Amino acid sequence: MAKARTQKAGKLSIADMRKLINKKAGQSVAHDLNQENPTEVNEWIPTGSRWLNSIICRGKYAGIPIGKITEIAGLSASGKSYMAAQIAGNAQKMGIDVVYFDSESAIDPDFLSNAGCDVENLLYIQAKSVEFVLETIEELLASNENRMLFIWDSLAMTPAENDIEGDFNPLSSMAVVPRILSKGFKKITVPIANSQSTLLILNQLKTNITSNIAEARLEPYFTPGGKAPVYAYSMRIWLTARRGKASYIYDDKGFRVGTEVKAKIKKSRFGSDGRECTFKIVWAGEDVKIQDEESWLEAIKSSPHLTNAGAWFTMKHEDGTEDKFQTKTWAEKLKDDKFRNRVFQLMEEEVILRFERKDADAKEFYDIDGEDE
């Protein structure tokens, strides 16, 4: 009896295996990492703070990564919604559709407009439940060919359907939202990357109440939603508002119109965990903005090209000339193109390149004023 002949498989190249896998999957799931692929971040949405953009990614000027999931969590009145509005406006300028899920029904159209958003071309949706938000994101990703920025404001205030239908006993729906998020993030992470869309989640910082004093000191805050989202986030930015009279911004009549904020990179897949910066946010009145330019001076104070004697600063240019100024004349000096461009050079050197080269004591990049307030 003749033996059955078996066909011997030939050696496949990486390119051939890639084609085979993509054919089996029915879509592009195997990629050449030397070519354009959903893993690499090619574009970033500016946050509104040049200093924050400069500390997000090691070795480059960045922002909110396109194609990824980012969390901005903060204490009450620390500027989360304003930063989201600023990011939304910047995304629209890049041709990205903005979808804003609001669980608090607290967004004012004038506030969005003052922050730079085109309200007429912004899709506003009430976030009635966690399931609804995730299902809507999934459906829009499958239906819209344009890139999208989804803003979820806020995850902490969005109920599960079980919360809505049930009673007010917290034990009856314990851990329901974390389980939903665990499944939901598994479903949407890859579609977000493949469509080059972005999910920006706003969350609350809550005090870590524990009997373990060492743990509370190490991690004074936590964010609602369980542990699953933390693994899905490519970046986490935590905002804490400083306290004290000097930390507030006042108008001509002494009313508070803004506050100073510390931003800390809590998690980063771009090599910058733990970095911090400060800036002030004006959140009242018509002139809603991050006081971005005012923060640049603090960012470059470590430069050897900037010296300080009393109330006067001296900045040296590459051509050997110097500019003298005081803090109160900083904004006026920035109107001069030569002065402004030199500030940008020093920010790149001090904030981006020195960190990349590890050309300083690490505390210079991580510690501003010790523990989180």
C-alpha positions in Angstrom: 0.0 0.0 0.0 1.5 3.3 -1.1 2.1 5.9 1.7 0.1 9.1 1.5 2.1 12.0 0.2 2.2 15.0 2.5 2.8 18.5 1.2 5.7 20.2 2.9 5.2 23.9 3.7 7.8 26.3 2.3 9.7 28.9 4.2 7.6 32.1 4.5 9.1 35.6 4.6 7.9 38.1 7.2 6.1 39.9 4.5 4.3 36.7 3.3 3.3 35.9 6.9 2.0 39.5 7.3 -0.2 39.0 4.2 -1.4 35.6 5.4 -2.4 37.0 8.8 -4.2 40.0 7.4 -6.1 37.8 5.0 -7.2 35.6 7.8 -8.2 38.5 10.0 -10.0 40.3 7.1 -8.3 43.5 8.0 -4.9 44.9 8.7 -3.7 43.6 12.0 -0.1 42.7 11.2 2.0 45.7 10.5 5.6 46.7 9.4 6.9 48.7 12.3 9.2 50.6 9.9 6.2 51.8 8.0 3.1 53.8 9.1 1.3 51.8 11.8 -1.3 52.3 14.5 1.3 51.8 17.3 3.3 54.9 16.5 2.1 58.3 17.5 2.7 60.7 14.6 0.5 63.6 15.8 -0.3 65.3 19.0 -3.1 67.6 20.0 -1.8 70.7 21.9 -3.0 71.0 25.5 -2.8 74.8 25.6 0.3 74.8 27.8 3.7 74.9 26.0 5.4 73.7 29.2 3.1 70.7 29.6 3.4 69.8 25.9 7.2 69.9 26.4 7.2 67.3 29.3 4.8 64.8 27.9 7.1 62.9 25.6 10.8 62.3 26.0 12.9 64.1 23.4 10.1 66.0 21.6 7.4 68.6 21.8 4.1 66.8 22.1 0.6 67.0 23.5 -2.4 64.6 23.8 -1.4 61.5 21.7 -3.6 60.8 18.7 -4.7 57.2 18.4 -4.5 56.6 22.2 -6.5 56.9 25.4 -5.5 59.7 27.8 -6.8 60.5 31.3 -6.8 64.0 32.8 -7.8 63.6 36.5 -7.9 66.4 39.0 -9.2 67.8 42.2 -12.3 70.0 42.2 -11.8 73.3 40.4 -8.3 72.3 39.1 -9.2 73.1 35.5 -10.1 69.7 34.0 -13.1 70.9 31.9 -11.2 74.0 30.7 -8.2 72.0 29.5 -10.6 69.6 27.7 -12.3 72.6 26.0 -8.9 74.0 25.0 -7.8 70.6 23.6 -11.2 70.3 21.8 -10.6 73.6 20.1 -7.1 72.7 19.0 -8.4 69.4 17.7 -11.0 71.1 15.6 -8.3 73.3 14.1 -6.5 70.1 13.0 -9.7 68.9 11.2 -10.6 66.4 13.9 -14.3 65.9 14.7 -15.0 66.5 18.4 -17.6 64.4 20.3 -18.2 65.7 23.9 -19.9 63.3 26.3 -21.1 65.3 29.4 -22.4 63.4 32.4 -22.8 66.5 34.6 -24.9 68.6 32.2 -22.7 71.5 33.1 -21.1 72.6 29.9 -21.8 76.2 28.9 -21.7 77.0 25.2 -20.2 80.4 25.9 -17.5 78.7 28.0 -16.6 76.4 25.1 -16.6 79.3 22.7 -14.3 81.4 24.9 -12.0 78.5 25.2 -11.6 78.3 21.4 -14.2 75.7 20.4 -16.4 75.9 17.3 -19.6 75.0 19.1 -21.7 74.7 15.9 -19.4 71.9 14.7 -19.0 70.1 18.1 -21.2 67.1 18.8 -22.5 67.4 22.4 -24.0 64.2 24.0 -25.4 63.7 27.4 -23.6 60.7 28.9 -26.6 58.9 30.3 -24.7 55.7 31.2 -21.3 54.1 30.9 -22.7 51.5 28.6 -24.2 54.2 26.3 -20.9 56.1 26.1 -18.9 53.0 25.2 -21.5 51.7 22.7 -21.8 55.2 21.0 -18.0 55.4 20.7 -17.9 51.9 19.1 -20.6 52.8 16.7 -19.1 56.1 15.6 -15.7 54.5 15.1 -17.3 52.0 12.7 -19.3 54.6 10.9 -17.2 57.8 10.5 -14.1 57.8 8.3 -12.8 61.1 9.7 -10.6 61.2 12.8 -12.5 61.9 16.1 -11.7 63.2 19.5 -14.0 61.7 22.1 -14.1 63.7 25.4 -15.8 61.9 28.4 -16.6 64.5 31.1 -16.5 62.8 33.5 -16.1 59.1 34.0 -16.5 59.4 37.8 -20.0 61.0 37.4 -21.3 58.6 34.7 -23.7 55.9 36.2 -24.1 52.4 35.0 -27.6 51.4 33.7 -27.9 49.3 36.9 -27.3 52.4 38.9 -30.2 54.2 37.1 -32.6 51.4 37.4 -31.7 50.3 41.0 -32.0 51.9 44.4 -29.7 54.3 46.3 -27.9 51.6 48.2 -24.3 51.7 47.0 -23.8 48.0 47.8 -26.4 47.0 45.3 -24.2 48.1 42.4 -20.7 47.8 43.8 -18.0 47.3 41.2 -20.5 47.3 38.3 -18.8 50.2 36.5 -15.2 48.8 36.8 -16.5 45.5 35.2 -18.2 47.3 32.4 -15.1 49.4 31.7 -12.9 46.3 31.8 -14.8 44.8 28.9 -15.4 48.1 27.1 -11.8 49.2 26.9 -10.9 45.8 25.5 -13.3 46.4 22.6 -12.5 50.0 21.7 -8.7 50.4 22.2 -7.7 48.8 18.9 -10.4 50.6 16.8 -9.4 53.9 18.3 -5.8 53.3 17.3 -6.7 52.0 13.8 -8.9 55.0 13.1 -6.3 57.4 14.5 -9.0 58.8 16.8 -8.4 59.8 20.4 -10.3 59.2 23.7 -9.8 61.8 26.4 -11.3 60.8 29.7 -11.8 63.4 32.5 -11.8 61.9 36.0 -11.8 63.0 39.6 -9.0 62.7 42.1 -10.4 61.3 45.4 -8.5 61.1 48.7 -7.1 57.7 49.4 -8.6 56.8 52.8 -6.6 53.9 54.3 -5.3 52.9 57.6 -1.9 52.3 56.0 -0.2 55.7 56.6 2.8 54.8 54.4 0.4 53.9 51.5 -1.6 57.1 51.9 1.6 59.2 51.9 2.9 57.4 48.7 -0.5 57.5 46.9 -2.6 60.3 48.5 -5.2 60.1 45.6 -6.9 57.6 43.4 -9.3 57.7 40.5 -12.7 56.0 40.2 -13.4 53.4 37.6 -11.2 50.5 38.8 -7.9 49.3 37.6 -8.8 48.2 34.0 -8.8 51.8 32.5 -5.4 52.5 34.1 -3.8 49.7 31.9 -5.6 51.1 28.8 -4.4 54.7 29.3 -1.3 55.6 27.3 -1.0 58.8 29.4 -2.4 60.1 32.7 -2.2 63.7 33.7 -3.1 64.7 37.3 -4.0 68.3 38.1 -3.9 69.6 41.6 -4.9 73.2 42.4 -2.5 75.0 44.8 -3.8 76.6 47.9 -3.1 80.0 49.4 -3.9 83.6 48.5 -0.9 83.9 46.2 -2.1 80.9 44.0 -5.2 82.7 42.8 -5.7 85.2 39.9 -7.7 88.2 40.8 -9.5 90.8 38.6 -9.3 94.6 39.2 -11.9 94.5 41.9 -10.3 91.6 43.8 -12.6 88.8 42.7 -11.0 85.4 42.0 -11.0 84.6 38.3 -8.4 81.8 38.1 -6.0 79.6 40.0 -2.5 78.1 39.7 -2.4 74.5 38.8 0.3 71.8 39.1 0.2 69.2 36.3 2.0 65.9 36.9 2.5 63.1 34.4 1.2 60.2 36.4 1.7 57.6 33.6 3.4 57.9 30.2 4.2 55.4 27.6 6.5 58.1 26.2 9.2 58.0 28.8 8.2 61.0 31.1 6.5 59.6 34.1 6.6 61.8 37.2 7.5 65.1 35.4 5.7 68.2 36.6 5.0 71.8 35.6 2.8 74.7 36.8 0.6 77.2 35.1 -2.3 79.4 35.9 -5.8 79.0 34.4 -8.3 81.9 34.0 -11.7 80.2 34.3 -14.0 83.2 34.8 -15.0 86.1 32.5 -14.6 86.4 28.8 -10.9 85.9 28.7 -10.9 82.2 29.6 -7.4 80.8 29.0 -4.3 79.1 30.3 -1.8 81.8 31.1 0.7 80.0 29.0 3.3 82.7 28.3 3.5 83.6 32.0 4.7 80.1 32.8 7.6 80.1 30.3 9.8 82.2 32.6 9.6 79.6 35.4 10.4 76.9 32.8 13.7 78.5 31.7 15.0 79.8 35.1 17.5 76.9 35.2 19.2 78.0 32.0 22.8 79.3 32.2 21.8 81.9 29.6 19.3 83.5 32.0 20.7 85.2 35.1 18.9 87.0 37.9 20.1 89.9 40.1 17.4 91.3 42.4 14.3 92.2 40.4 16.2 92.1 37.1 16.7 89.2 34.7 19.3 89.1 31.9 18.8 86.8 28.9 21.8 86.2 26.5 21.2 85.6 22.8 23.3 83.4 20.6 24.8 86.5 18.9 26.1 87.8 22.2 23.5 90.5 22.7 21.5 90.7 25.9 18.0 91.6 27.0 17.2 92.9 30.5 13.7 92.7 31.9 11.7 92.3 35.0 8.9 89.9 35.7 6.3 92.7 35.2 7.7 93.4 31.7 7.9 89.7 30.6 4.7 89.7 28.6 5.7 92.9 26.8 9.2 91.6 26.0 7.6 88.5 24.4 6.0 90.6 21.7 9.5 91.0 20.2 10.1 88.1 17.8 13.9 87.8 18.6 13.2 87.6 22.3 10.3 85.2 21.9 12.2 82.8 19.6 15.1 82.8 22.1 12.7 81.8 24.9 11.5 78.9 22.7 15.1 77.8 22.2 15.8 77.9 25.9 12.6 76.0 26.7 13.6 73.3 24.2 17.0 73.0 25.7 16.1 73.2 29.3 12.8 71.2 29.3 13.1 68.7 26.5 16.8 68.1 25.5 18.4 68.2 29.0 15.9 65.6 30.2 16.6 63.5 27.1 20.3 63.7 27.8 19.9 63.3 31.6 22.0 66.5 31.8 21.0 67.5 35.3 20.0 66.2 38.7 16.8 64.3 38.4 15.1 66.4 41.1 15.3 69.4 38.8 12.8 67.7 36.5 10.5 65.9 39.0 10.3 67.9 42.2 8.6 71.3 42.3 7.5 71.6 45.8 7.5 68.1 47.3 4.3 66.1 47.8 1.1 66.7 46.0 -1.2 69.2 47.7 
